[in-house]
Amino acid sequence: SPRRVYGADGSLAGHEDRIIISTLEGEQEISVPPLPNGHDLEFADFYQAVVGGKQPDVSPRDALADLELIDAALRSAREGRVIRLD
């Protein structure tokens, strides 16, 4: 189902492939190109790093920081307490 936003002058409905703006004057439909899948982008970046010698967009240090954040969130939920990251 679309995500909807309502305002004083109309509404906006966000579908996967289009946005529909509705006002008292009528409706306007705007096509939205599909976004690439995040895994596809990650794999393409990894491929360019291996084959093309390009530095990856996300460094191993960045990836480790992401994992630490996810681990802290899970531990916080499980233990019912705040987990502080340095």
N, CA, C and O atoms as a MOPAC input file, in Angstrom:
PM7 MOZYME 1SCF
protein

 N      0.84000 1    -1.17700 1     0.00000 1
 C      0.00000 1     0.00000 1     0.00000 1
 C      0.89200 1     1.25000 1     0.00000 1
 O      2.00200 1     1.21900 1     0.53200 1
 N      0.42300 1     2.31300 1    -0.57600 1
 C      1.26800 1     3.50900 1    -0.68700 1
 C      1.42700 1     4.21800 1     0.65600 1
 O      0.59000 1     4.09500 1     1.55000 1
 N      2.50300 1     4.94700 1     0.76600 1
 C      2.69400 1     5.82600 1     1.92000 1
 C      2.00700 1     7.13700 1     1.57100 1
 O      2.14700 1     7.64300 1     0.45800 1
 N      1.27000 1     7.68000 1     2.51900 1
 C      0.49600 1     8.88000 1     2.24800 1
 C      0.90300 1    10.01200 1     3.17900 1
 O      1.21100 1     9.80400 1     4.35300 1
 N      0.89400 1    11.21300 1     2.62000 1
 C      1.14200 1    12.43500 1     3.37400 1
 C     -0.02600 1    13.36200 1     3.08500 1
 O     -0.37400 1    13.59000 1     1.92700 1
 N     -0.63200 1    13.89800 1     4.14300 1
 C     -1.77700 1    14.78100 1     3.99000 1
 C     -1.40000 1    16.19000 1     4.42000 1
 O     -0.71900 1    16.38600 1     5.42600 1
 N     -1.84800 1    17.15600 1     3.65200 1
 C     -1.60000 1    18.55100 1     3.97200 1
 C     -2.87200 1    19.36700 1     3.82500 1
 O     -3.92400 1    18.84300 1     3.46100 1
 N     -2.76400 1    20.64800 1     4.11200 1
 C     -3.92200 1    21.53100 1     4.06200 1
 C     -4.46300 1    21.68500 1     2.64000 1
 O     -5.65900 1    21.91700 1     2.46000 1
 N     -3.61000 1    21.56200 1     1.64000 1
 C     -4.03100 1    21.79200 1     0.25500 1
 C     -4.14100 1    20.52100 1    -0.58200 1
 O     -4.44200 1    20.59400 1    -1.77300 1
 N     -3.90100 1    19.35300 1     0.02700 1
 C     -3.98900 1    18.12500 1    -0.74400 1
 C     -3.24200 1    16.99500 1    -0.07800 1
 O     -2.94400 1    17.04200 1     1.11600 1
 N     -2.94300 1    15.98100 1    -0.86200 1
 C     -2.23100 1    14.81900 1    -0.34400 1
 C     -1.25400 1    14.29200 1    -1.38200 1
 O     -1.32400 1    14.61700 1    -2.56800 1
 N     -0.34700 1    13.47100 1    -0.88900 1
 C      0.66500 1    12.85300 1    -1.73800 1
 C      0.66900 1    11.37100 1    -1.40200 1
 O      0.71600 1    11.00100 1    -0.22900 1
 N      0.61900 1    10.52200 1    -2.41700 1
 C      0.66800 1     9.07300 1    -2.22000 1
 C      1.91400 1     8.54000 1    -2.92900 1
 O      2.04800 1     8.67300 1    -4.14600 1
 N      2.80800 1     7.94600 1    -2.17200 1
 C      4.04400 1     7.40500 1    -2.73500 1
 C      3.90700 1     5.91900 1    -3.00000 1
 O      3.81200 1     5.12000 1    -2.06800 1
 N      3.89600 1     5.55700 1    -4.24900 1
 C      3.87400 1     4.16000 1    -4.67100 1
 C      5.29900 1     3.75900 1    -5.04900 1
 O      6.19700 1     4.60000 1    -5.08900 1
 N      5.49700 1     2.48100 1    -5.32100 1
 C      6.84300 1     2.00000 1    -5.66400 1
 C      7.37800 1     2.64900 1    -6.93900 1
 O      8.57200 1     2.93600 1    -7.03300 1
 N      6.51300 1     2.87900 1    -7.90900 1
 C      6.96100 1     3.36500 1    -9.21500 1
 C      6.42900 1     4.74700 1    -9.59400 1
 O      6.70500 1     5.24300 1   -10.68600 1
 N      5.65800 1     5.37200 1    -8.68000 1
 C      5.08400 1     6.68100 1    -9.00200 1
 C      4.64800 1     7.39800 1    -7.73600 1
 O      4.47300 1     6.79100 1    -6.67900 1
 N      4.47800 1     8.70800 1    -7.87200 1
 C      3.93800 1     9.54900 1    -6.80700 1
 C      2.68800 1    10.20300 1    -7.37200 1
 O      2.69500 1    10.70100 1    -8.49800 1
 N      1.62000 1    10.20100 1    -6.59200 1
 C      0.38000 1    10.84100 1    -7.02100 1
 C      0.09600 1    11.99900 1    -6.07100 1
 O     -0.04000 1    11.81400 1    -4.86100 1
 N      0.01000 1    13.20100 1    -6.64700 1
 C     -0.30300 1    14.40500 1    -5.88700 1
 C     -1.76600 1    14.74700 1    -6.16400 1
 O     -2.16400 1    14.91400 1    -7.31600 1
 N     -2.55300 1    14.84800 1    -5.11000 1
 C     -3.98100 1    15.14400 1    -5.24000 1
 C     -4.29100 1    16.47500 1    -4.57500 1
 O     -3.95000 1    16.69100 1    -3.41200 1
 N     -4.93800 1    17.36700 1    -5.31800 1
 C     -5.38700 1    18.65600 1    -4.79800 1
 C     -6.82800 1    18.86900 1    -5.25300 1
 O     -7.39800 1    18.02800 1    -5.94900 1
 N     -7.40400 1    19.98600 1    -4.86000 1
 C     -8.76700 1    20.30100 1    -5.30600 1
 C     -8.82600 1    20.47000 1    -6.82300 1
 O     -9.87500 1    20.26600 1    -7.43400 1
 N     -7.69300 1    20.84400 1    -7.42900 1
 C     -7.64600 1    21.03200 1    -8.88100 1
 C     -7.54100 1    19.71400 1    -9.64300 1
 O     -7.76500 1    19.69300 1   -10.85300 1
 N     -7.20700 1    18.61500 1    -8.96500 1
 C     -7.08100 1    17.33000 1    -9.63500 1
 C     -5.87400 1    16.55500 1    -9.15800 1
 O     -5.29800 1    16.83900 1    -8.10700 1
 N     -5.50500 1    15.57200 1    -9.95500 1
 C     -4.36800 1    14.70900 1    -9.61500 1
 C     -3.25400 1    14.87200 1   -10.63700 1
 O     -3.48900 1    15.11100 1   -11.82200 1
 N     -2.03800 1    14.73500 1   -10.13600 1
 C     -0.86100 1    14.72400 1   -10.99900 1
 C     -0.05700 1    13.48500 1   -10.62800 1
 O      0.21100 1    13.22700 1    -9.45500 1
 N      0.31800 1    12.72700 1   -11.64400 1
 C      1.10100 1    11.51600 1   -11.42000 1
 C      2.51200 1    11.73600 1   -11.92900 1
 O      2.71400 1    12.20300 1   -13.05000 1
 N      3.48400 1    11.39600 1   -11.10100 1
 C      4.89700 1    11.55800 1   -11.45600 1
 C      5.55400 1    10.18200 1   -11.39500 1
 O      5.51900 1     9.51700 1   -10.36000 1
 N      6.15100 1     9.76200 1   -12.50100 1
 C      6.86400 1     8.48100 1   -12.53300 1
 C      8.17500 1     8.59100 1   -11.75700 1
 O      8.85800 1     9.61400 1   -11.80300 1
 N      8.50700 1     7.52700 1   -11.04900 1
 C      9.73600 1     7.47800 1   -10.26900 1
 C     10.55100 1     6.29300 1   -10.76500 1
 O     10.06000 1     5.16400 1   -10.75800 1
 N     11.79700 1     6.53100 1   -11.20000 1
 C     12.60300 1     5.40000 1   -11.64600 1
 C     12.92500 1     4.48200 1   -10.47300 1
 O     13.09300 1     4.95300 1    -9.34900 1
 N     13.01200 1     3.18700 1   -10.71900 1
 C     13.30900 1     2.25700 1    -9.62600 1
 C     14.71200 1     2.49700 1    -9.06400 1
 O     15.64900 1     2.80900 1    -9.79900 1
 N     14.83000 1     2.34500 1    -7.75800 1
 C     16.13200 1     2.47500 1    -7.10500 1
 C     16.84200 1     1.12900 1    -7.14300 1
 O     16.20400 1     0.08500 1    -7.00800 1
 N     18.15700 1     1.14900 1    -7.32700 1
 C     18.87800 1    -0.12000 1    -7.30500 1
 C     18.84900 1    -0.73000 1    -5.90500 1
 O     18.79100 1    -0.01900 1    -4.90200 1
 N     18.88800 1    -2.02800 1    -5.86300 1
 C     18.93400 1    -2.77100 1    -4.61700 1
 C     20.26200 1    -2.48500 1    -3.91300 1
 O     21.30900 1    -2.45300 1    -4.55900 1
 N     20.22700 1    -2.27700 1    -2.60000 1
 C     21.44300 1    -1.98600 1    -1.84400 1
 C     22.49000 1    -3.07200 1    -1.95200 1
 O     23.68500 1    -2.78000 1    -2.00200 1
 N     22.05700 1    -4.32900 1    -1.98900 1
 C     23.01600 1    -5.42600 1    -2.12800 1
 C     23.68600 1    -5.39400 1    -3.49300 1
 O     24.87700 1    -5.68200 1    -3.61300 1
 N     22.92000 1    -5.04300 1    -4.52300 1
 C     23.48700 1    -4.94300 1    -5.86500 1
 C     24.55300 1    -3.84800 1    -5.91500 1
 O     25.61400 1    -4.03200 1    -6.51200 1
 N     24.26500 1    -2.71100 1    -5.28400 1
 C     25.24700 1    -1.61600 1    -5.25000 1
 C     26.50000 1    -2.01500 1    -4.48400 1
 O     27.61700 1    -1.70600 1    -4.89900 1
 N     26.30500 1    -2.70600 1    -3.35900 1
 C     27.44300 1    -3.15500 1    -2.55700 1
 C     28.30900 1    -4.14000 1    -3.33700 1
 O     29.53700 1    -4.04700 1    -3.31200 1
 N     27.67000 1    -5.08300 1    -4.02900 1
 C     28.42400 1    -6.05400 1    -4.81300 1
 C     29.16900 1    -5.37200 1    -5.95900 1
 O     30.32400 1    -5.70200 1    -6.23100 1
 N     28.51600 1    -4.42400 1    -6.63000 1
 C     29.16600 1    -3.70000 1    -7.73200 1
 C     30.37700 1    -2.92800 1    -7.22700 1
 O     31.40700 1    -2.87900 1    -7.90000 1
 N     30.26000 1    -2.32700 1    -6.05100 1
 C     31.38900 1    -1.60100 1    -5.45500 1
 C     32.52300 1    -2.56500 1    -5.13300 1
 O     33.68500 1    -2.26800 1    -5.40800 1
 N     32.19400 1    -3.72000 1    -4.55100 1
 C     33.20400 1    -4.73700 1    -4.22600 1
 C     33.89200 1    -5.22800 1    -5.49800 1
 O     35.11200 1    -5.39000 1    -5.53000 1
 N     33.10300 1    -5.46100 1    -6.54300 1
 C     33.64500 1    -5.91000 1    -7.82400 1
 C     34.65100 1    -4.89200 1    -8.36800 1
 O     35.73900 1    -5.26200 1    -8.81000 1
 N     34.28100 1    -3.60800 1    -8.33300 1
 C     35.19400 1    -2.56600 1    -8.81900 1
 C     36.46300 1    -2.48700 1    -7.98200 1
 O     37.53200 1    -2.16900 1    -8.50400 1
 N     36.35500 1    -2.77200 1    -6.69900 1
 C     37.53900 1    -2.76900 1    -5.83200 1
 C     38.47600 1    -3.91300 1    -6.20300 1
 O     39.69400 1    -3.74000 1    -6.24800 1
 N     37.89500 1    -5.08900 1    -6.47000 1
 C     38.71900 1    -6.26300 1    -6.78300 1
 C     39.27400 1    -6.18600 1    -8.19800 1
 O     40.47300 1    -6.36800 1    -8.40900 1
 N     38.41000 1    -5.92000 1    -9.15900 1
 C     38.80600 1    -5.94700 1   -10.56600 1
 C     39.51600 1    -4.66200 1   -10.99400 1
 O     40.51200 1    -4.69900 1   -11.71700 1
 N     38.98700 1    -3.53100 1   -10.53600 1
 C     39.52400 1    -2.25300 1   -10.99300 1
 C     40.52800 1    -1.60600 1   -10.06000 1
 O     41.09400 1    -0.56400 1   -10.38900 1
 N     40.75900 1    -2.20800 1    -8.89500 1
 C     41.70600 1    -1.64100 1    -7.95800 1
 C     41.20400 1    -0.37300 1    -7.27400 1
 O     41.98600 1     0.36000 1    -6.66800 1
 N     39.91100 1    -0.11500 1    -7.36800 1
 C     39.31100 1     1.07600 1    -6.76500 1
 C     39.15400 1     0.86600 1    -5.25900 1
 O     38.87000 1    -0.24300 1    -4.80600 1
 N     39.34300 1     1.94300 1    -4.48500 1
 C     39.06500 1     1.85900 1    -3.05400 1
 C     37.57200 1     1.67200 1    -2.85900 1
 O     36.78200 1     2.38000 1    -3.48300 1
 N     37.15900 1     0.73100 1    -2.00400 1
 C     35.72000 1     0.54900 1    -1.79000 1
 C     35.10300 1     1.78300 1    -1.13400 1
 O     35.77500 1     2.51500 1    -0.40700 1
 N     33.80200 1     2.00600 1    -1.40500 1
 C     33.10300 1     3.14400 1    -0.81500 1
 C     33.04500 1     3.04900 1     0.70300 1
 O     33.07600 1     4.07000 1     1.38900 1
 N     32.96200 1     1.83500 1     1.23000 1
 C     32.92000 1     1.61800 1     2.67800 1
 C     34.19200 1     0.89300 1     3.08200 1
 O     34.49500 1    -0.19000 1     2.58200 1
 N     34.93100 1     1.51100 1     3.99700 1
 C     36.18100 1     0.90100 1     4.45100 1
 C     35.88300 1    -0.21300 1     5.45300 1
 O     34.80000 1    -0.25100 1     6.03700 1
 N     36.83300 1    -1.11200 1     5.65200 1
 C     36.64300 1    -2.13300 1     6.69700 1
 C     36.38200 1    -1.50200 1     8.06700 1
 O     35.60900 1    -2.04500 1     8.85700 1
 N     37.01200 1    -0.37300 1     8.35500 1
 C     36.79800 1     0.31000 1     9.63200 1
 C     35.33800 1     0.78700 1     9.74800 1
 O     34.71900 1     0.66700 1    10.80500 1
 N     34.79900 1     1.33300 1     8.63400 1
 C     33.39400 1     1.76500 1     8.62600 1
 C     32.46300 1     0.57000 1     8.83900 1
 O     31.49600 1     0.66000 1     9.59600 1
 N     32.75200 1    -0.52900 1     8.18100 1
 C     31.91200 1    -1.72500 1     8.30400 1
 C     31.94200 1    -2.24300 1     9.73800 1
 O     30.91000 1    -2.66000 1    10.26300 1
 N     33.11200 1    -2.22400 1    10.38000 1
 C     33.22400 1    -2.66900 1    11.76000 1
 C     32.41600 1    -1.75600 1    12.68800 1
 O     31.75700 1    -2.23600 1    13.61000 1
 N     32.46300 1    -0.45800 1    12.44900 1
 C     31.68400 1     0.48300 1    13.26200 1
 C     30.18800 1     0.20400 1    13.11100 1
 O     29.44400 1     0.28600 1    14.08800 1
 N     29.74600 1    -0.12200 1    11.90200 1
 C     28.33600 1    -0.47100 1    11.68000 1
 C     27.95700 1    -1.71500 1    12.48100 1
 O     26.89900 1    -1.75900 1    13.10900 1
 N     28.82600 1    -2.72300 1    12.45300 1
 C     28.54900 1    -3.96100 1    13.19800 1
 C     28.51700 1    -3.70800 1    14.69800 1
 O     27.69100 1    -4.28600 1    15.40400 1
 N     29.41000 1    -2.84500 1    15.19500 1
 C     29.40700 1    -2.50900 1    16.62000 1
 C     28.10000 1    -1.83900 1    17.01800 1
 O     27.55700 1    -2.11100 1    18.08900 1
 N     27.59400 1    -0.95800 1    16.15200 1
 C     26.32700 1    -0.28300 1    16.42800 1
 C     25.17000 1    -1.27700 1    16.46300 1
 O     24.32300 1    -1.21400 1    17.35300 1
 N     25.13300 1    -2.18800 1    15.50100 1
 C     24.07800 1    -3.19800 1    15.46000 1
 C     24.15000 1    -4.08900 1    16.70200 1
 O     23.12700 1    -4.38900 1    17.31700 1
 N     25.36200 1    -4.51000 1    17.06500 1
 C     25.53000 1    -5.34000 1    18.25700 1
 C     25.06300 1    -4.60100 1    19.50500 1
 O     24.38700 1    -5.18500 1    20.35200 1
 N     25.41500 1    -3.32500 1    19.62800 1
 C     25.00400 1    -2.54100 1    20.79500 1
 C     23.48700 1    -2.41100 1    20.85800 1
 O     22.90500 1    -2.50400 1    21.93900 1
 N     22.84200 1    -2.19900 1    19.72000 1
 C     21.38000 1    -2.08600 1    19.69500 1
 C     20.72900 1    -3.39400 1    20.13100 1
 O     19.77000 1    -3.38200 1    20.90300 1
 N     21.23300 1    -4.50600 1    19.65000 1
 C     20.68000 1    -5.80700 1    20.02400 1
 C     20.89500 1    -6.09400 1    21.50700 1
 O     19.98500 1    -6.56500 1    22.18900 1
 N     22.10200 1    -5.81000 1    22.00700 1
 C     22.37600 1    -6.02400 1    23.43100 1
 C     21.49700 1    -5.12000 1    24.29300 1
 O     20.99800 1    -5.55000 1    25.33300 1
 N     21.30400 1    -3.87000 1    23.86700 1
 C     20.47300 1    -2.93600 1    24.61800 1
 C     19.04500 1    -3.45200 1    24.72000 1
 O     18.43800 1    -3.41000 1    25.79000 1
 N     18.51300 1    -3.93900 1    23.60600 1
 C     17.15000 1    -4.47500 1    23.61000 1
 C     17.06200 1    -5.72200 1    24.48500 1
 O     16.10000 1    -5.88700 1    25.23500 1
 N     18.04600 1    -6.58400 1    24.39400 1
 C     18.04100 1    -7.84000 1    25.14700 1
 C     18.20000 1    -7.59800 1    26.64500 1
 O     17.53000 1    -8.23700 1    27.45700 1
 N     19.09800 1    -6.66400 1    27.01000 1
 C     19.42400 1    -6.43600 1    28.42200 1
 C     18.60300 1    -5.30700 1    29.04800 1
 O     18.61700 1    -5.13400 1    30.26600 1
 N     17.88900 1    -4.54000 1    28.22200 1
 C     17.07200 1    -3.46000 1    28.74000 1
 C     17.86900 1    -2.32600 1    29.34700 1
 O     17.44600 1    -1.72200 1    30.33300 1
 N     19.02000 1    -2.03500 1    28.76600 1
 C     19.84400 1    -0.94600 1    29.29700 1
 C     20.52800 1    -0.21400 1    28.15000 1
 O     20.59000 1    -0.71500 1    27.02700 1
 N     21.03700 1     0.97000 1    28.44600 1
 C     21.75000 1     1.76400 1    27.45800 1
 C     23.15000 1     1.20100 1    27.26700 1
 O     23.84600 1     0.93700 1    28.24700 1
 N     23.56400 1     1.01600 1    26.04500 1
 C     24.92000 1     0.57500 1    25.71100 1
 C     25.63700 1     1.77800 1    25.08200 1
 O     25.20300 1     2.29100 1    24.05100 1
 N     26.67800 1     2.20300 1    25.67300 1
 C     27.42700 1     3.36700 1    25.15600 1
 C     28.56600 1     2.89600 1    24.25600 1
 O     29.27400 1     1.93800 1    24.56700 1
 N     28.72200 1     3.59000 1    23.14200 1
 C     29.82400 1     3.30400 1    22.22500 1
 C     30.84500 1     4.42600 1    22.35600 1
 O     30.48400 1     5.59500 1    22.49600 1
 N     32.10200 1     4.06500 1    22.31000 1
 C     33.17900 1     5.08300 1    22.41600 1
 C     33.53000 1     5.64200 1    21.08100 1
 O     34.40600 1     6.50100 1    20.98200 1

